[in-house]
Amino acid sequence: MSDNDTNAVLRLGQRVTIHKLDVRGAPVFAYPGVIVESRGPLVVAQAQWTRPAMALGYTSFEPGDEFTEWFYADRWYNIMEVRDQGSHLKGWYLNVTWPAEFEPADIHYRDLVLDLWVTPDGTTLTLDLDELDDDASLNQDERLYAHAGLAQARDHIYRRERPFDILAQSQP
């Protein structure tokens, strides 16, 4: 399988396990999802928040929240659209990561510490810059990849690429 051919591995409607890995590649947690799109370097999965409620200050993740998640084999970030149980948009959480890796029943993403929160009105909040600076396990190249991934994610929002195509063009 080539790096950009996810179609040979993941199929529409397929149940998968999504694995979040830390900077070094160690497992952080895993959760079930269902593939709703798989084309080229992109895989989109739907999942539900089943962990305890997590208050983040700018939003909260609650049991039953619905996540639509965009994973890319050729980009340094993923996107999680978060909706409450009533399907109301809470916002988007972008993880700056190594490009996703796809296996026959699994999606793996390796975190690079930086994150970006986007509100339904398009306001962005950069998260964890201090953690990136303080993380001694990251080498200089990985820090550069993280900053490049953040810039790439911001550009995705600015260009109103899906899922940000629902934002008004006059918003940031």
PyRosetta script that sets phi, psi and omega in degrees:
from pyrosetta import init, pose_from_sequence

init()
pose = pose_from_sequence("MSDNDTNAVLRLGQRVTIHKLDVRGAPVFAYPGVIVESRGPLVVAQAQWTRPAMALGYTSFEPGDEFTEWFYADRWYNIMEVRDQGSHLKGWYLNVTWPAEFEPADIHYRDLVLDLWVTPDGTTLTLDLDELDDDASLNQDERLYAHAGLAQARDHIYRRERPFDILAQSQP")
pose.set_psi(1, 133.4)
pose.set_omega(1, 175.3)
pose.set_phi(2, -77.0)
pose.set_psi(2, 162.1)
pose.set_omega(2, -179.5)
pose.set_phi(3, -58.1)
pose.set_psi(3, -27.5)
pose.set_omega(3, -174.4)
pose.set_phi(4, -102.9)
pose.set_psi(4, 6.6)
pose.set_omega(4, -177.2)
pose.set_phi(5, -108.8)
pose.set_psi(5, 85.2)
pose.set_omega(5, 178.5)
pose.set_phi(6, -83.0)
pose.set_psi(6, -18.7)
pose.set_omega(6, -176.0)
pose.set_phi(7, -59.7)
pose.set_psi(7, -31.2)
pose.set_omega(7, -179.2)
pose.set_phi(8, -74.2)
pose.set_psi(8, -14.5)
pose.set_omega(8, -173.6)
pose.set_phi(9, -110.4)
pose.set_psi(9, -47.3)
pose.set_omega(9, -173.3)
pose.set_phi(10, -117.9)
pose.set_psi(10, 131.5)
pose.set_omega(10, -175.5)
pose.set_phi(11, -115.8)
pose.set_psi(11, 152.3)
pose.set_omega(11, 176.6)
pose.set_phi(12, -52.5)
pose.set_psi(12, 132.2)
pose.set_omega(12, 178.4)
pose.set_phi(13, 83.1)
pose.set_psi(13, -6.1)
pose.set_omega(13, -178.1)
pose.set_phi(14, -71.7)
pose.set_psi(14, 138.5)
pose.set_omega(14, 172.8)
pose.set_phi(15, -83.4)
pose.set_psi(15, 135.7)
pose.set_omega(15, -179.5)
pose.set_phi(16, -135.3)
pose.set_psi(16, 166.6)
pose.set_omega(16, 169.6)
pose.set_phi(17, -109.4)
pose.set_psi(17, 129.3)
pose.set_omega(17, -179.6)
pose.set_phi(18, -101.9)
pose.set_psi(18, 125.9)
pose.set_omega(18, -174.9)
pose.set_phi(19, -113.6)
pose.set_psi(19, 119.7)
pose.set_omega(19, 170.8)
pose.set_phi(20, -91.1)
pose.set_psi(20, 128.5)
pose.set_omega(20, 178.7)
pose.set_phi(21, -114.9)
pose.set_psi(21, 150.4)
pose.set_omega(21, 176.9)
pose.set_phi(22, -78.8)
pose.set_psi(22, -176.4)
pose.set_omega(22, -176.6)
pose.set_phi(23, -54.1)
pose.set_psi(23, -37.3)
pose.set_omega(23, -178.2)
pose.set_phi(24, -86.5)
pose.set_psi(24, -5.6)
pose.set_omega(24, 179.9)
pose.set_phi(25, 96.5)
pose.set_psi(25, 6.4)
pose.set_omega(25, 177.8)
pose.set_phi(26, -80.5)
pose.set_psi(26, 143.7)
pose.set_omega(26, 179.8)
pose.set_phi(27, -61.5)
pose.set_psi(27, 136.7)
pose.set_omega(27, 174.4)
pose.set_phi(28, -104.4)
pose.set_psi(28, -54.5)
pose.set_omega(28, 172.5)
pose.set_phi(29, -162.5)
pose.set_psi(29, 167.0)
pose.set_omega(29, 178.7)
pose.set_phi(30, -139.3)
pose.set_psi(30, 152.5)
pose.set_omega(30, -178.4)
pose.set_phi(31, -152.7)
pose.set_psi(31, 157.4)
pose.set_omega(31, -178.5)
pose.set_phi(32, -82.0)
pose.set_psi(32, 151.4)
pose.set_omega(32, 175.2)
pose.set_phi(33, -149.8)
pose.set_psi(33, 172.4)
pose.set_omega(33, 177.8)
pose.set_phi(34, -129.0)
pose.set_psi(34, 132.0)
pose.set_omega(34, 179.9)
pose.set_phi(35, -72.6)
pose.set_psi(35, 126.5)
pose.set_omega(35, 177.5)
pose.set_phi(36, -113.8)
pose.set_psi(36, -10.4)
pose.set_omega(36, 176.3)
pose.set_phi(37, -160.4)
pose.set_psi(37, 140.1)
pose.set_omega(37, 177.0)
pose.set_phi(38, -151.0)
pose.set_psi(38, 106.5)
pose.set_omega(38, 178.5)
pose.set_phi(39, -151.9)
pose.set_psi(39, 129.5)
pose.set_omega(39, -179.0)
pose.set_phi(40, 56.4)
pose.set_psi(40, -132.4)
pose.set_omega(40, -177.3)
pose.set_phi(41, -83.9)
pose.set_psi(41, 5.1)
pose.set_omega(41, -175.1)
pose.set_phi(42, -109.1)
pose.set_psi(42, 133.9)
pose.set_omega(42, 169.4)
pose.set_phi(43, -129.3)
pose.set_psi(43, 131.0)
pose.set_omega(43, 176.9)
pose.set_phi(44, -114.5)
pose.set_psi(44, 130.2)
pose.set_omega(44, 179.7)
pose.set_phi(45, -125.8)
pose.set_psi(45, 152.9)
pose.set_omega(45, 172.1)
pose.set_phi(46, -110.7)
pose.set_psi(46, 140.3)
pose.set_omega(46, -179.6)
pose.set_phi(47, -147.0)
pose.set_psi(47, 166.4)
pose.set_omega(47, 178.8)
pose.set_phi(48, -123.8)
pose.set_psi(48, 141.2)
pose.set_omega(48, 177.1)
pose.set_phi(49, -72.6)
pose.set_psi(49, 115.0)
pose.set_omega(49, -178.9)
pose.set_phi(50, -114.4)
pose.set_psi(50, -3.1)
pose.set_omega(50, 179.0)
pose.set_phi(51, -80.3)
pose.set_psi(51, 168.9)
pose.set_omega(51, 176.1)
pose.set_phi(52, -59.3)
pose.set_psi(52, 158.4)
pose.set_omega(52, 178.2)
pose.set_phi(53, -54.4)
pose.set_psi(53, 141.1)
pose.set_omega(53, 179.9)
pose.set_phi(54, -130.4)
pose.set_psi(54, 109.3)
pose.set_omega(54, 176.9)
pose.set_phi(55, -85.1)
pose.set_psi(55, 123.3)
pose.set_omega(55, -176.0)
pose.set_phi(56, -108.5)
pose.set_psi(56, -4.2)
pose.set_omega(56, -178.2)
pose.set_phi(57, 97.2)
pose.set_psi(57, -52.9)
pose.set_omega(57, -179.8)
pose.set_phi(58, -93.1)
pose.set_psi(58, -18.1)
pose.set_omega(58, 174.2)
pose.set_phi(59, -163.6)
pose.set_psi(59, -179.4)
pose.set_omega(59, 172.2)
pose.set_phi(60, -138.4)
pose.set_psi(60, 149.5)
pose.set_omega(60, 172.8)
pose.set_phi(61, -104.6)
pose.set_psi(61, 126.8)
pose.set_omega(61, -175.2)
pose.set_phi(62, -119.1)
pose.set_psi(62, 148.5)
pose.set_omega(62, 174.9)
pose.set_phi(63, -51.9)
pose.set_psi(63, 132.5)
pose.set_omega(63, -178.9)
pose.set_phi(64, 94.9)
pose.set_psi(64, -13.0)
pose.set_omega(64, 175.3)
pose.set_phi(65, -57.4)
pose.set_psi(65, 141.3)
pose.set_omega(65, -179.3)
pose.set_phi(66, -98.9)
pose.set_psi(66, 131.3)
pose.set_omega(66, 179.3)
pose.set_phi(67, -116.2)
pose.set_psi(67, 128.5)
pose.set_omega(67, 166.7)
pose.set_phi(68, -108.6)
pose.set_psi(68, 123.7)
pose.set_omega(68, -168.5)
pose.set_phi(69, -121.8)
pose.set_psi(69, 125.8)
pose.set_omega(69, 178.5)
pose.set_phi(70, -100.9)
pose.set_psi(70, 120.4)
pose.set_omega(70, 177.8)
pose.set_phi(71, -116.6)
pose.set_psi(71, 137.3)
pose.set_omega(71, -177.1)
pose.set_phi(72, -123.3)
pose.set_psi(72, 135.7)
pose.set_omega(72, 174.6)
pose.set_phi(73, -83.4)
pose.set_psi(73, -9.3)
pose.set_omega(73, -175.1)
pose.set_phi(74, -126.7)
pose.set_psi(74, 16.1)
pose.set_omega(74, 178.8)
pose.set_phi(75, -133.0)
pose.set_psi(75, 156.0)
pose.set_omega(75, -174.9)
pose.set_phi(76, -96.6)
pose.set_psi(76, 36.2)
pose.set_omega(76, 177.2)
pose.set_phi(77, -162.7)
pose.set_psi(77, 163.4)
pose.set_omega(77, 167.6)
pose.set_phi(78, -130.1)
pose.set_psi(78, 166.1)
pose.set_omega(78, -176.0)
pose.set_phi(79, -127.3)
pose.set_psi(79, 135.4)
pose.set_omega(79, 176.1)
pose.set_phi(80, -124.0)
pose.set_psi(80, 110.9)
pose.set_omega(80, 173.8)
pose.set_phi(81, -83.7)
pose.set_psi(81, 128.3)
pose.set_omega(81, -174.1)
pose.set_phi(82, -114.3)
pose.set_psi(82, 125.3)
pose.set_omega(82, 176.5)
pose.set_phi(83, -128.2)
pose.set_psi(83, 146.5)
pose.set_omega(83, 177.9)
pose.set_phi(84, -76.5)
pose.set_psi(84, -179.6)
pose.set_omega(84, -177.3)
pose.set_phi(85, -62.3)
pose.set_psi(85, -21.9)
pose.set_omega(85, 177.4)
pose.set_phi(86, -90.3)
pose.set_psi(86, 10.2)
pose.set_omega(86, 180.0)
pose.set_phi(87, 70.1)
pose.set_psi(87, 16.2)
pose.set_omega(87, 176.1)
pose.set_phi(88, -80.9)
pose.set_psi(88, 131.6)
pose.set_omega(88, -178.1)
pose.set_phi(89, -68.0)
pose.set_psi(89, 123.6)
pose.set_omega(89, 173.7)
pose.set_phi(90, -89.7)
pose.set_psi(90, -36.8)
pose.set_omega(90, -179.2)
pose.set_phi(91, 150.7)
pose.set_psi(91, -167.2)
pose.set_omega(91, -178.7)
pose.set_phi(92, -125.4)
pose.set_psi(92, 135.6)
pose.set_omega(92, 176.4)
pose.set_phi(93, -110.3)
pose.set_psi(93, 119.5)
pose.set_omega(93, 178.8)
pose.set_phi(94, -107.8)
pose.set_psi(94, 122.9)
pose.set_omega(94, 175.5)
pose.set_phi(95, -95.1)
pose.set_psi(95, 127.9)
pose.set_omega(95, 170.1)
pose.set_phi(96, -81.9)
pose.set_psi(96, 121.5)
pose.set_omega(96, -171.9)
pose.set_phi(97, -143.3)
pose.set_psi(97, 168.5)
pose.set_omega(97, 164.5)
pose.set_phi(98, -66.3)
pose.set_psi(98, 156.8)
pose.set_omega(98, 175.0)
pose.set_phi(99, -52.6)
pose.set_psi(99, 142.1)
pose.set_omega(99, -177.6)
pose.set_phi(100, -64.8)
pose.set_psi(100, 152.2)
pose.set_omega(100, 175.1)
pose.set_phi(101, -117.4)
pose.set_psi(101, 134.5)
pose.set_omega(101, -176.5)
pose.set_phi(102, -114.7)
pose.set_psi(102, 135.2)
pose.set_omega(102, 175.3)
pose.set_phi(103, -126.5)
pose.set_psi(103, 171.6)
pose.set_omega(103, -174.9)
pose.set_phi(104, -54.5)
pose.set_psi(104, -27.9)
pose.set_omega(104, 179.2)
pose.set_phi(105, -135.7)
pose.set_psi(105, 17.0)
pose.set_omega(105, -172.9)
pose.set_phi(106, -144.8)
pose.set_psi(106, 150.1)
pose.set_omega(106, 169.0)
pose.set_phi(107, -122.3)
pose.set_psi(107, 131.5)
pose.set_omega(107, 178.2)
pose.set_phi(108, -120.0)
pose.set_psi(108, 133.8)
pose.set_omega(108, 170.6)
pose.set_phi(109, -132.9)
pose.set_psi(109, 133.5)
pose.set_omega(109, -176.6)
pose.set_phi(110, -105.1)
pose.set_psi(110, 115.1)
pose.set_omega(110, -173.3)
pose.set_phi(111, -67.0)
pose.set_psi(111, 141.8)
pose.set_omega(111, 173.8)
pose.set_phi(112, -116.5)
pose.set_psi(112, 28.9)
pose.set_omega(112, 170.6)
pose.set_phi(113, 78.0)
pose.set_psi(113, -50.9)
pose.set_omega(113, -175.8)
pose.set_phi(114, -68.6)
pose.set_psi(114, 145.2)
pose.set_omega(114, 177.0)
pose.set_phi(115, -140.8)
pose.set_psi(115, 163.7)
pose.set_omega(115, 179.1)
pose.set_phi(116, -139.1)
pose.set_psi(116, 130.1)
pose.set_omega(116, 175.0)
pose.set_phi(117, -107.0)
pose.set_psi(117, 135.3)
pose.set_omega(117, 177.9)
pose.set_phi(118, -122.6)
pose.set_psi(118, 122.8)
pose.set_omega(118, 179.8)
pose.set_phi(119, -78.7)
pose.set_psi(119, 165.0)
pose.set_omega(119, 178.4)
pose.set_phi(120, -58.9)
pose.set_psi(120, -21.5)
pose.set_omega(120, 177.6)
pose.set_phi(121, -90.8)
pose.set_psi(121, 2.1)
pose.set_omega(121, 176.4)
pose.set_phi(122, 95.4)
pose.set_psi(122, -2.3)
pose.set_omega(122, 177.0)
pose.set_phi(123, -67.4)
pose.set_psi(123, 136.6)
pose.set_omega(123, -179.7)
pose.set_phi(124, -111.9)
pose.set_psi(124, 149.2)
pose.set_omega(124, 177.7)
pose.set_phi(125, -134.5)
pose.set_psi(125, 115.7)
pose.set_omega(125, 177.5)
pose.set_phi(126, -80.4)
pose.set_psi(126, 132.4)
pose.set_omega(126, -175.4)
pose.set_phi(127, -117.2)
pose.set_psi(127, 144.7)
pose.set_omega(127, 167.5)
pose.set_phi(128, 72.3)
pose.set_psi(128, 23.6)
pose.set_omega(128, 174.7)
pose.set_phi(129, -59.4)
pose.set_psi(129, -39.0)
pose.set_omega(129, 179.4)
pose.set_phi(130, -65.8)
pose.set_psi(130, -37.2)
pose.set_omega(130, 177.3)
pose.set_phi(131, -64.2)
pose.set_psi(131, -39.0)
pose.set_omega(131, 178.5)
pose.set_phi(132, -61.3)
pose.set_psi(132, -45.8)
pose.set_omega(132, -179.6)
pose.set_phi(133, -65.0)
pose.set_psi(133, -33.3)
pose.set_omega(133, -175.3)
pose.set_phi(134, -89.4)
pose.set_psi(134, -12.2)
pose.set_omega(134, -174.6)
pose.set_phi(135, -78.0)
pose.set_psi(135, 103.9)
pose.set_omega(135, -177.2)
pose.set_phi(136, -71.7)
pose.set_psi(136, -14.6)
pose.set_omega(136, -179.1)
pose.set_phi(137, -79.2)
pose.set_psi(137, -13.3)
pose.set_omega(137, 178.8)
pose.set_phi(138, -87.5)
pose.set_psi(138, 134.1)
pose.set_omega(138, 173.7)
pose.set_phi(139, -89.9)
pose.set_psi(139, 175.3)
pose.set_omega(139, -175.6)
pose.set_phi(140, -61.2)
pose.set_psi(140, -40.5)
pose.set_omega(140, 178.4)
pose.set_phi(141, -61.6)
pose.set_psi(141, -43.3)
pose.set_omega(141, -180.0)
pose.set_phi(142, -64.6)
pose.set_psi(142, -36.5)
pose.set_omega(142, 175.9)
pose.set_phi(143, -64.0)
pose.set_psi(143, -41.2)
pose.set_omega(143, 177.0)
pose.set_phi(144, -64.0)
pose.set_psi(144, -42.2)
pose.set_omega(144, 176.7)
pose.set_phi(145, -59.9)
pose.set_psi(145, -41.5)
pose.set_omega(145, -179.6)
pose.set_phi(146, -62.5)
pose.set_psi(146, -46.0)
pose.set_omega(146, 179.4)
pose.set_phi(147, -66.4)
pose.set_psi(147, -38.0)
pose.set_omega(147, 177.2)
pose.set_phi(148, -66.1)
pose.set_psi(148, -40.0)
pose.set_omega(148, 177.7)
pose.set_phi(149, -63.3)
pose.set_psi(149, -39.6)
pose.set_omega(149, 177.1)
pose.set_phi(150, -63.2)
pose.set_psi(150, -43.5)
pose.set_omega(150, 178.1)
pose.set_phi(151, -63.4)
pose.set_psi(151, -41.4)
pose.set_omega(151, 178.7)
pose.set_phi(152, -62.8)
pose.set_psi(152, -41.7)
pose.set_omega(152, 179.1)
pose.set_phi(153, -65.2)
pose.set_psi(153, -42.7)
pose.set_omega(153, 178.0)
pose.set_phi(154, -61.4)
pose.set_psi(154, -39.9)
pose.set_omega(154, 178.3)
pose.set_phi(155, -64.1)
pose.set_psi(155, -38.6)
pose.set_omega(155, 177.0)
pose.set_phi(156, -57.2)
pose.set_psi(156, -45.2)
pose.set_omega(156, 179.1)
pose.set_phi(157, -66.6)
pose.set_psi(157, -47.5)
pose.set_omega(157, -177.9)
pose.set_phi(158, -57.9)
pose.set_psi(158, -40.8)
pose.set_omega(158, -179.5)
pose.set_phi(159, -78.4)
pose.set_psi(159, -2.9)
pose.set_omega(159, 179.7)
pose.set_phi(160, 58.8)
pose.set_psi(160, 37.0)
pose.set_omega(160, 172.9)
pose.set_phi(161, -68.3)
pose.set_psi(161, 149.4)
pose.set_omega(161, 177.1)
pose.set_phi(162, -50.4)
pose.set_psi(162, 132.0)
pose.set_omega(162, 12.2)
pose.set_phi(163, -93.0)
pose.set_psi(163, 5.0)
pose.set_omega(163, -175.6)
pose.set_phi(164, -81.5)
pose.set_psi(164, 4.5)
pose.set_omega(164, 177.8)
pose.set_phi(165, -68.1)
pose.set_psi(165, -11.3)
pose.set_omega(165, 177.5)
pose.set_phi(166, -84.4)
pose.set_psi(166, -10.0)
pose.set_omega(166, 177.3)
pose.set_phi(167, -75.1)
pose.set_psi(167, 143.5)
pose.set_omega(167, 175.9)
pose.set_phi(168, -63.4)
pose.set_psi(168, 144.6)
pose.set_omega(168, -177.3)
pose.set_phi(169, -63.3)
pose.set_psi(169, -22.8)
pose.set_omega(169, -178.3)
pose.set_phi(170, -83.2)
pose.set_psi(170, -8.7)
pose.set_omega(170, -178.9)
pose.set_phi(171, -78.9)
pose.set_psi(171, 162.8)
pose.set_omega(171, -177.4)
pose.set_phi(172, -57.7)
pose.dump_pdb("model.pdb")
